[in-house]
Amino acid sequence: MSIESGSTGNAPAVRFAPSPTGDLHLGHAFSAGYAAQRGGDLGARFLIRIEDIDRGRSRPEFIDRNLEDLAWLGLVSEGEVWRQSGRMVVYRQALERLDGQGVLYPCFCTRADIRREIEAMGGAPQDHVGHVYSGKCRHLSAMERQDRIGRGDPYAIRLDGGRALDLSGPLTWTDVTHGTFAVDLSALGDFVVARKDTPTSYHLAVTVDDAAQGVVRVTRGEDLLSSTPAHRLLQALLGLDVPVWDHHLLVVDDDGRRLAKRLGSPSLRDMREAGLSPQSVLETAAARAIGRAAN
């Protein structure tokens, strides 16, 4: 079984991949503009990909709104706009390949269960990547797993990081700013690659799609720096091409908080309606990031 890699040809690419859970804000403008600029420097195509695997939060109407805002900024995909919700068959193939290597197991623990376990051990919740999972369900017997699945218990599918690294051997990954790192899963633990009703997770989908679209430089915010070891490991297990990463600074508000849809950060649409020009929006976004670097 083969997982598509570079299926769009040999033309190198960079990408911007928003989730359609709300309108875009200044942080998105900076990230998209950064990707396009880096793509231009490399002679690579600029692609837009819609990451809409979160069925509970993604909204179809925001896809059109996000694309309209990006086009207003002068950022248009130089190829088909992929929607991850239409690629579940490909993700399932990747998941089956991982399962064939014996590196997956079902996990019946909820986020609340994991949080309580960490707190009981005297630990503290980790950052956005999630809580570091102890591997409790890794030790369940095959019979107990099947019994719980048969009862209809909800579950996620996790990758056994230790076994996976034994298969892959030592791995490294390189960021153009931060340098080269050895793959270390201590901040991630056995991360989730799929759920009961969805044959993928962010980690799996983004890894498969970047390879399939010929992405040679993965540009994204520095908040995702700690996710990269998971993606490098999945590339090794699936036999996918390895890009270089470029994690850029985040745009923050006047109080130093990261911009976020859930916090009600001013949207690009609001700025458009206020009469701001695309150039002024991009310059403001860049100035906030550069100002943060200077501080």
PyMOL commands that set and color helices and strands:
alter all, ss='L'
color gray80, all
select helices_A, chain A and resi 26-42+60-72+84-86+88-100+111-120+136-139+142-150+161-168+202-212+222-238+261-263+268-273+278-294
alter helices_A, ss='H'
color red, helices_A
select strands_A, chain A and resi 13-16+45-50+82-83+104-107+156-159+172-175+179-182+192-195+217-221+244-248
alter strands_A, ss='S'
color yellow, strands_A
deselect
rebuild
show_as cartoon
